[in-house]
Protein backbone atom coordinates (compact mmCIF):
# COMPACT_ATOMS: atom_id res chain seq x y z
CA UNK A 1 0.00 0.00 0.00
CA UNK A 2 1.19 3.46 -0.81
CA UNK A 3 1.99 5.96 1.92
CA UNK A 4 -0.79 8.34 2.84
CA UNK A 5 -0.48 11.93 1.70
CA UNK A 6 -0.93 14.30 4.64
CA UNK A 7 -2.59 17.25 2.85
CA UNK A 8 -6.35 17.44 2.68
CA UNK A 9 -7.75 16.80 -0.77
CA UNK A 10 -9.77 19.74 -2.13
CA UNK A 11 -11.87 18.95 -5.20
CA UNK A 12 -15.16 19.58 -6.94
CA UNK A 13 -17.07 18.00 -9.80
CA UNK A 14 -16.82 20.53 -12.60
CA UNK A 15 -18.69 18.55 -15.25
CA UNK A 16 -20.61 15.33 -15.83
CA UNK A 17 -20.79 14.26 -19.47
CA UNK A 18 -22.99 11.41 -20.68
CA UNK A 19 -20.90 10.50 -23.71
CA UNK A 20 -22.98 7.59 -24.95
CA UNK A 21 -26.32 6.01 -24.16
CA UNK A 22 -27.63 3.16 -26.27
CA UNK A 23 -30.53 0.91 -25.42
CA UNK A 24 -31.78 -1.72 -27.84
CA UNK A 25 -34.80 -3.95 -27.88
CA UNK A 26 -34.13 -7.57 -26.99
CA UNK A 27 -36.16 -10.73 -26.54
CA UNK A 28 -37.50 -11.04 -23.02
CA UNK A 29 -38.48 -14.39 -21.56
CA UNK A 30 -41.32 -13.90 -19.12
CA UNK A 31 -40.35 -17.10 -17.29
CA UNK A 32 -36.93 -15.74 -16.28
CA UNK A 33 -35.88 -12.78 -14.19
CA UNK A 34 -34.43 -9.95 -16.25
CA UNK A 35 -31.13 -10.16 -14.36
CA UNK A 36 -30.80 -13.79 -15.50
CA UNK A 37 -31.12 -12.71 -19.15
CA UNK A 38 -28.39 -10.07 -19.31
CA UNK A 39 -24.83 -9.89 -18.09
CA UNK A 40 -23.34 -6.71 -16.72
CA UNK A 41 -19.86 -5.25 -17.12
CA UNK A 42 -18.39 -2.12 -15.62
CA UNK A 43 -15.23 -0.40 -16.80
CA UNK A 44 -13.49 2.69 -15.53
CA UNK A 45 -10.47 4.80 -16.31
CA UNK A 46 -8.84 7.71 -14.48
CA UNK A 47 -7.13 10.29 -16.69
CA UNK A 48 -5.30 13.08 -14.85
CA UNK A 49 -4.53 16.34 -16.66
CA UNK A 50 -1.89 18.24 -14.69
CA UNK A 51 -2.13 21.32 -16.93
CA UNK A 52 -5.85 21.69 -16.20
CA UNK A 53 -5.59 20.45 -12.58
CA UNK A 54 -8.33 17.91 -13.22
CA UNK A 55 -9.02 14.20 -13.44
CA UNK A 56 -11.50 12.63 -15.84
CA UNK A 57 -13.09 9.53 -14.30
CA UNK A 58 -14.65 7.64 -17.18
CA UNK A 59 -17.22 4.97 -16.30
CA UNK A 60 -18.81 2.61 -18.77
CA UNK A 61 -21.66 0.19 -18.13
CA UNK A 62 -22.56 -2.54 -20.59
CA UNK A 63 -25.51 -4.95 -20.53
CA UNK A 64 -25.24 -7.85 -22.98
CA UNK A 65 -28.03 -10.33 -23.72
CA UNK A 66 -26.91 -13.76 -22.50
CA UNK A 67 -28.56 -15.77 -25.31
CA UNK A 68 -27.62 -13.58 -28.28
CA UNK A 69 -24.48 -11.88 -26.88
CA UNK A 70 -25.76 -8.59 -28.36
CA UNK A 71 -25.36 -5.31 -26.53
CA UNK A 72 -28.72 -4.24 -25.13
CA UNK A 73 -27.51 -1.22 -23.19
CA UNK A 74 -24.35 0.87 -23.02
CA UNK A 75 -23.78 4.01 -20.97
CA UNK A 76 -20.48 5.92 -20.98
CA UNK A 77 -20.14 8.85 -18.61
CA UNK A 78 -17.23 11.13 -17.70
CA UNK A 79 -16.93 12.82 -14.35
CA UNK A 80 -14.50 15.74 -14.51
CA UNK A 81 -13.05 16.67 -11.12
CA UNK A 82 -11.08 19.85 -10.52
CA UNK A 83 -8.36 19.16 -7.93
CA UNK A 84 -6.52 21.94 -6.09
CA UNK A 85 -2.76 21.48 -6.64
CA UNK A 86 -3.17 18.14 -8.42
CA UNK A 87 0.57 17.89 -9.12
CA UNK A 88 1.16 17.53 -5.36
CA UNK A 89 -0.72 14.22 -5.44
CA UNK A 90 0.86 12.64 -8.52
CA UNK A 91 4.39 11.35 -8.97
CA UNK A 92 5.03 10.77 -12.67
CA UNK A 93 2.03 8.73 -13.79
CA UNK A 94 1.07 7.31 -10.38
CA UNK A 95 -0.85 8.69 -7.43
CA UNK A 96 1.18 9.27 -4.26
CA UNK A 97 -1.63 7.70 -2.23
CA UNK A 98 -4.86 5.84 -2.83
CA UNK A 99 -6.85 8.75 -1.37
CA UNK A 100 -7.55 10.47 -4.69
CA UNK A 101 -8.60 7.48 -6.79
CA UNK A 102 -10.66 5.95 -3.97
CA UNK A 103 -12.46 9.23 -3.25
CA UNK A 104 -13.12 10.07 -6.91
CA UNK A 105 -14.24 6.53 -7.77
CA UNK A 106 -16.58 6.53 -4.79
CA UNK A 107 -18.24 9.81 -5.81
CA UNK A 108 -18.33 8.79 -9.49
CA UNK A 109 -19.77 5.32 -8.87
CA UNK A 110 -22.51 6.52 -6.54
CA UNK A 111 -23.52 9.22 -9.04
CA UNK A 112 -23.28 6.72 -11.92
CA UNK A 113 -25.68 4.39 -10.07
CA UNK A 114 -28.24 7.21 -9.99
CA UNK A 115 -27.72 8.08 -13.66
CA UNK A 116 -28.18 4.42 -14.65
CA UNK A 117 -31.36 4.14 -12.58
CA UNK A 118 -32.80 7.28 -14.19
CA UNK A 119 -31.83 6.23 -17.74
CA UNK A 120 -33.29 2.72 -17.35
CA UNK A 121 -36.52 3.82 -15.68
CA UNK A 122 -39.48 2.85 -17.90
CA UNK A 123 -37.47 0.40 -20.06
CA UNK A 124 -37.23 -3.39 -20.01
CA UNK A 125 -34.11 -2.96 -17.90
CA UNK A 126 -35.90 -0.67 -15.46
CA UNK A 127 -36.73 -3.56 -13.14
CA UNK A 128 -33.20 -4.87 -12.93
CA UNK A 129 -31.84 -4.65 -9.38
CA UNK A 130 -29.73 -1.53 -8.79
CA UNK A 131 -25.98 -1.76 -8.98
CA UNK A 132 -24.64 -2.98 -5.65
CA UNK A 133 -22.82 -0.82 -3.19
CA UNK A 134 -19.14 -1.60 -3.55
CA UNK A 135 -16.03 -0.68 -1.61
CA UNK A 136 -14.21 1.82 -3.88
CA UNK A 137 -10.89 0.31 -2.80
CA UNK A 138 -11.97 -2.82 -4.66
CA UNK A 139 -12.03 -0.79 -7.89
CA UNK A 140 -8.32 -0.13 -7.52
CA UNK A 141 -7.57 -3.84 -7.42
CA UNK A 142 -9.69 -4.35 -10.54
CA UNK A 143 -7.82 -1.80 -12.62
CA UNK A 144 -9.33 -0.81 -15.96
CA UNK A 145 -10.41 -4.26 -17.03
CA UNK A 146 -14.04 -5.26 -17.54
CA UNK A 147 -15.66 -6.20 -14.29
CA UNK A 148 -18.69 -8.25 -13.45
CA UNK A 149 -20.05 -7.00 -10.18
CA UNK A 150 -22.37 -9.28 -8.27
CA UNK A 151 -24.50 -8.70 -5.20
CA UNK A 152 -21.96 -10.63 -3.12
CA UNK A 153 -19.12 -8.15 -3.55
C-alpha positions as CSV (number, residue, x, y, z in Angstrom):
1,X,0.0,0.0,0.0
2,X,1.2,3.5,-0.8
3,X,2.0,6.0,1.9
4,X,-0.8,8.3,2.8
5,X,-0.5,11.9,1.7
6,X,-0.9,14.3,4.6
7,X,-2.6,17.2,2.9
8,X,-6.4,17.4,2.7
9,X,-7.8,16.8,-0.8
10,X,-9.8,19.7,-2.1
11,X,-11.9,19.0,-5.2
12,X,-15.2,19.6,-6.9
13,X,-17.1,18.0,-9.8
14,X,-16.8,20.5,-12.6
15,X,-18.7,18.6,-15.2
16,X,-20.6,15.3,-15.8
17,X,-20.8,14.3,-19.5
18,X,-23.0,11.4,-20.7
19,X,-20.9,10.5,-23.7
20,X,-23.0,7.6,-25.0
21,X,-26.3,6.0,-24.2
22,X,-27.6,3.2,-26.3
23,X,-30.5,0.9,-25.4
24,X,-31.8,-1.7,-27.8
25,X,-34.8,-3.9,-27.9
26,X,-34.1,-7.6,-27.0
27,X,-36.2,-10.7,-26.5
28,X,-37.5,-11.0,-23.0
29,X,-38.5,-14.4,-21.6
30,X,-41.3,-13.9,-19.1
31,X,-40.4,-17.1,-17.3
32,X,-36.9,-15.7,-16.3
33,X,-35.9,-12.8,-14.2
34,X,-34.4,-10.0,-16.3
35,X,-31.1,-10.2,-14.4
36,X,-30.8,-13.8,-15.5
37,X,-31.1,-12.7,-19.2
38,X,-28.4,-10.1,-19.3
39,X,-24.8,-9.9,-18.1
40,X,-23.3,-6.7,-16.7
41,X,-19.9,-5.2,-17.1
42,X,-18.4,-2.1,-15.6
43,X,-15.2,-0.4,-16.8
44,X,-13.5,2.7,-15.5
45,X,-10.5,4.8,-16.3
46,X,-8.8,7.7,-14.5
47,X,-7.1,10.3,-16.7
48,X,-5.3,13.1,-14.8
49,X,-4.5,16.3,-16.7
50,X,-1.9,18.2,-14.7
51,X,-2.1,21.3,-16.9
52,X,-5.9,21.7,-16.2
53,X,-5.6,20.4,-12.6
54,X,-8.3,17.9,-13.2
55,X,-9.0,14.2,-13.4
56,X,-11.5,12.6,-15.8
57,X,-13.1,9.5,-14.3
58,X,-14.6,7.6,-17.2
59,X,-17.2,5.0,-16.3
60,X,-18.8,2.6,-18.8
61,X,-21.7,0.2,-18.1
62,X,-22.6,-2.5,-20.6
63,X,-25.5,-5.0,-20.5
64,X,-25.2,-7.9,-23.0
65,X,-28.0,-10.3,-23.7
66,X,-26.9,-13.8,-22.5
67,X,-28.6,-15.8,-25.3
68,X,-27.6,-13.6,-28.3
69,X,-24.5,-11.9,-26.9
70,X,-25.8,-8.6,-28.4
71,X,-25.4,-5.3,-26.5
72,X,-28.7,-4.2,-25.1
73,X,-27.5,-1.2,-23.2
74,X,-24.4,0.9,-23.0
75,X,-23.8,4.0,-21.0
76,X,-20.5,5.9,-21.0
77,X,-20.1,8.9,-18.6
78,X,-17.2,11.1,-17.7
79,X,-16.9,12.8,-14.3
80,X,-14.5,15.7,-14.5
81,X,-13.0,16.7,-11.1
82,X,-11.1,19.8,-10.5
83,X,-8.4,19.2,-7.9
84,X,-6.5,21.9,-6.1
85,X,-2.8,21.5,-6.6
86,X,-3.2,18.1,-8.4
87,X,0.6,17.9,-9.1
88,X,1.2,17.5,-5.4
89,X,-0.7,14.2,-5.4
90,X,0.9,12.6,-8.5
91,X,4.4,11.4,-9.0
92,X,5.0,10.8,-12.7
93,X,2.0,8.7,-13.8
94,X,1.1,7.3,-10.4
95,X,-0.8,8.7,-7.4
96,X,1.2,9.3,-4.3
97,X,-1.6,7.7,-2.2
98,X,-4.9,5.8,-2.8
99,X,-6.8,8.7,-1.4
100,X,-7.5,10.5,-4.7
101,X,-8.6,7.5,-6.8
102,X,-10.7,6.0,-4.0
103,X,-12.5,9.2,-3.3
104,X,-13.1,10.1,-6.9
105,X,-14.2,6.5,-7.8
106,X,-16.6,6.5,-4.8
107,X,-18.2,9.8,-5.8
108,X,-18.3,8.8,-9.5
109,X,-19.8,5.3,-8.9
110,X,-22.5,6.5,-6.5
111,X,-23.5,9.2,-9.0
112,X,-23.3,6.7,-11.9
113,X,-25.7,4.4,-10.1
114,X,-28.2,7.2,-10.0
115,X,-27.7,8.1,-13.7
116,X,-28.2,4.4,-14.6
117,X,-31.4,4.1,-12.6
118,X,-32.8,7.3,-14.2
119,X,-31.8,6.2,-17.7
120,X,-33.3,2.7,-17.4
121,X,-36.5,3.8,-15.7
122,X,-39.5,2.9,-17.9
123,X,-37.5,0.4,-20.1
124,X,-37.2,-3.4,-20.0
125,X,-34.1,-3.0,-17.9
126,X,-35.9,-0.7,-15.5
127,X,-36.7,-3.6,-13.1
128,X,-33.2,-4.9,-12.9
129,X,-31.8,-4.6,-9.4
130,X,-29.7,-1.5,-8.8
131,X,-26.0,-1.8,-9.0
132,X,-24.6,-3.0,-5.7
133,X,-22.8,-0.8,-3.2
134,X,-19.1,-1.6,-3.5
135,X,-16.0,-0.7,-1.6
136,X,-14.2,1.8,-3.9
137,X,-10.9,0.3,-2.8
138,X,-12.0,-2.8,-4.7
139,X,-12.0,-0.8,-7.9
140,X,-8.3,-0.1,-7.5
141,X,-7.6,-3.8,-7.4
142,X,-9.7,-4.3,-10.5
143,X,-7.8,-1.8,-12.6
144,X,-9.3,-0.8,-16.0
145,X,-10.4,-4.3,-17.0
146,X,-14.0,-5.3,-17.5
147,X,-15.7,-6.2,-14.3
148,X,-18.7,-8.2,-13.4
149,X,-20.1,-7.0,-10.2
150,X,-22.4,-9.3,-8.3
151,X,-24.5,-8.7,-5.2
152,X,-22.0,-10.6,-3.1
153,X,-19.1,-8.2,-3.6
